[in-house]
Amino acid sequence: MSAVVYPYFKKGMESIKSQREKAYLELFFKRALILSRFDRRAKIVSLGNNGSLLLDGKKPKKSIDGVKELKMNGKKVKSIAILPASFYTITIVFDKYNYSFDLYTGEIELKKD
């Protein structure tokens, strides 16, 4: 019985994890946009040594680890300056999937490899 149920359970748990990551990343980038608009200064999103996202060099209270690389408009970058009016797409690359976040519209999309 467990051999039949386990694959569905595992797939469901992966779906929950990806939805949680998607929601967190959406909040992370929207927070960076709001902060940059509030104080009219760029906020820098970068990748820490352990694969975690940093905002202005600091790790947020809740973070997602395991990020392999950051891309902006399809090009690999070390850091991204989020300005009060940003019109570009950020891609956060993990091992088997990536998230694409449009800073202009606020839309986020999960893509699996």
N, C-alpha and C positions, 0 to 999 in steps of 0.2 A: 504494500500500500504506500509506504513512504517513498519508494522508488518512483511512483507515479505522481505523487503530490509535490515532492521536493523541487523539481524543475519549475513548476508554477510558482511556488513559494519564493524561490531564488529570483525569478524574473520580477515578481511583485516587489520584493525588497530592493532590487536594483532600480526599479521605476520610482519608488519612494525616495531613494537616495538622490537620483538625478533631479527629481522635482524639488527637493530641498536645496540642492546645490544651485539650481536655476533661480529659485526664489532669493537665495542669499546673494548670488551674484548680481541680480537685478537691484536689490537693495543697496549693495555695495557701491555700484556705479551711480545709482540715482543719488545716493548720499554724497558721493564725490562731486557730482554736478551741482547739487543744492549748496554744498559748502563753498564751491568755487563761485557760484552766483552771489552768495551771501556776502563774502568778503572781497569779491572781485579779484581773486588771485587764482592762479592755476594750482590744481592739486595733482600731485605726481603719484601715479600708480606704477609700482615696480614689482619685480619678482624677487623674493628673498632666496637665500642660499638653499633653504630646505624645500623650495617649491611652493611657498605660500605668498599670497598677494599682500603687498604692503601699500598703505596710503600715507604719503609724505614720510616714508621711511619707517613707519610704525605698523606693527601687526595689530589689526582690530581684535576686539574681544572674541568674536566668533569669526573663525577663518576657515578657508578651505585649503587644504594642502594637496600636493600631488600635481601642481601645475607644471607642465613641461616647458612651455614658452608662451610669450605674448606676441600677438600680431596686431598691426594697425593697418587697415586697408589692404590686408593680405601680405604685408611685409613684416618680417621678424624684427622686434624691437626689444630693448632692455627696459625701457620705461615709457610711460605715456603721460603727457601733460593734458589734463582735463581742464579745459577753459570754460568760462561762463557760457559761451555759445560754441559748442563743439559739434562739428558736422562730419564725423567719421565713424567707422565701424571698428570695434575692438573684438579680437578673437582670443579666447582663453583656451589653450590646447592642453588636454589631458592625454593619457595613454591611448584610450580607445574611442574617445569622443572629444568634441570641442563645443564651446558656446560662442555664438556670435551676438554681439550687443551693439545695436545702433544707437549712438549717443544723441542723435537728432530726434528720432521717433520714440526712443525708449524700449523698442522691441528687442526681445532676446530669443534666440533660437538654438535648440540643441541639435547637433549633427553628429551622427555616429559614423566611425570609419568602417 
